[in-house]
Amino acid sequence: GKKTCPSNAELVHSGYVGGSLYNNRGAAVEPLCLPREPEWGVYRDGTDGQKAYIYGAEYQTNTLPGYMRNFHDHDVPCAVCLIPKKSIVKMFPAKKTCYKGWTLEYKGYLMAGYFNHPAATTYTCIDEHPDTIQGGRRDENGYLFYQVEAICGSLKCPPYARGRELVCAVCSKD
């Protein structure tokens, strides 16, 4: 959800988040950071129904309180960052801070696909101040990011709370 890297990281490339359509049954799970300038091999233009597909991604935040609501239907950018001399980078759900000995790279909100869409998705930590793609605010769907809420039961409440949105932290360790 960012176009740039933190000051301690090298930008490998920035581009557009791409993934499977939210309601495709044969969907790929992982979103990808697609480059702004793709390269091509042998190809034939036009879809024929016999392939996998990749779509752009949108934030689905219209039900959220506060400033995150303003990002609804905006297309999602991405940046691939290299942090020199870091051997581990890990996303910690339900944490805004890192454990002792870890360094915070960024914090944000845990997002994933809508619970009732058939496509499989992954949990992704979206920066608390996400970027958008210029001219990319249209409701065209594709790979969709919704905020993740806690559901009590096998997930213990307390300490979790039903319907409360989860935060996340991406941390590194030397």
N, C-alpha and C positions, 0 to 999 in steps of 0.2 A: 503493500500500500504506500510505498514511498518512491520518489524519482531519484533521490540522492542517497548517499551513504553518510554515516556519522564522520566527524573529522578524523577519527583514528582508523578509518577504513579506506581501502582503495576501491573505486567503482570499476567493476569488471564490465558491466553493461547495464543499461536501463532500457525498459521497454514496456510491454503490456502484459498483464496477467491473462492467460488463456487457459481454458479447460473445457470439459464436457458440458453439454446443455443440462441444466438442472433436472429435467424430467426424462432424460434418456435412460432406458433400462440398462444398456450396455456401456454405461459411462465409465471413463477412466477416473481414477480416484484423485490423483495429484494435480493441482494447478501447476502451470509452468510460467516462467518468466520469459516471454517471447521477445526476441530482439526487435528493435525499431526498423532495422534493415535486414530482412530475411534473405537467405541464400537459397537457391533452388537447385534440385537435381533434375532428372528426367520427369516430366509432368504432362498432364492433359487437363486443361481447364474444364470446369463444370463438375457438378456432383452427380454421382450415378447410383447412390443408395447402397453401395457395397463397400463402404469405407468407414473408418472412425472419423469423427469430426472434432474440430477445436473451435471454440467460440471465445469472444472477449468476456471479461468479467465485469460485474456491477456490484456496487454496494446496495444492500436492501436494508435501509435504516429508517424507513418512514414511521415506524412505531416507537422509535427511541425518544427519550426525553433529551433536552439540551441540544448542543451544537452538532452532535453526530447525525441528527435528523437531516441536516442540510446536505449531506453527502448522498442521499437516496438517488438511485439510478445513475449516479456518476460512474464512468468507467474507471477501472482500477489499474494504476501504473505499478511498476515493480523496478527494483534495483537489485542486482547481484553484487554483493560486497565481499571483499577479501580483507580479513583482519589479520595483519602480519603477526606471526609468532603466537597465534592462539591455536591450541590443539583441539579444543572442544567448544562448540557453540550449541546451546540447548535452549529450547523453549520450555518455560515453567508455567503451567496454567494456574490460575487463581493466586498469582503472586505479582506484586508491583515492584518488588525488590528481589535481589539475588541472595542466595545463601552465602554464608561466610566463605571467603576465598574465591568467589566468582565476581565478575565485572559486568555491570549492566550495560548492554548495547542499546536496547530500547524497551519501552513498555507500551502496553496498549490494551486492546480488547480481544478476547478470544472469539473467533468467528468460524462458521462452518455453513454447510448447506441446510436448508429448511428441513425440519424433521419429517415432513410428510411428502417430500419429493422423492421419486424413485432412484435418482442417481446417487451413488456413493460419493462422499466428499471427505476431506480431512479437516482437522482442527488447525487453524492458522492464526498466528498472533499478528493482528493488524495494528500498526502504530497508532498511538492515541491521537495524533494529529495527522491523519492520512492525507495523501495527495490525491488529485484526480487528473484525468487526461483532458487537455484543452479540447473543447468542442465535443466532449464525450458524455453529454447528459441526455440520453434518450432511453426510454424503457424498452430495450431490445433483449433483455435477459441474457441467457448464456450461462456461464458459471457464476453462481450467486453467493454472496457472502452475507450471512445473517449473524447477529450477535447470539452468543450461546448463553442460555439460562440454566441454572441448577434445577434439577427435579429430585425431590426427596423420595426416599424409599431405601434402595440399596446404597444410595448416596446419603450419608448421615447429615441430618439437620437437627439441631446445630452440629457442627459449626457452619455448614452451608445453609442457605435460605432459599426456599422454593421461589422460583421466578426471578431470582437476582442474577443480573448479568455478571459474567466472569471476566476478570482482567487477566493479563498475562505479562510475562517478562522474558525477554531473550537475553541470555547471559553467556559469557565466555569464561574459559579457564585456561591459564597458560600451561 
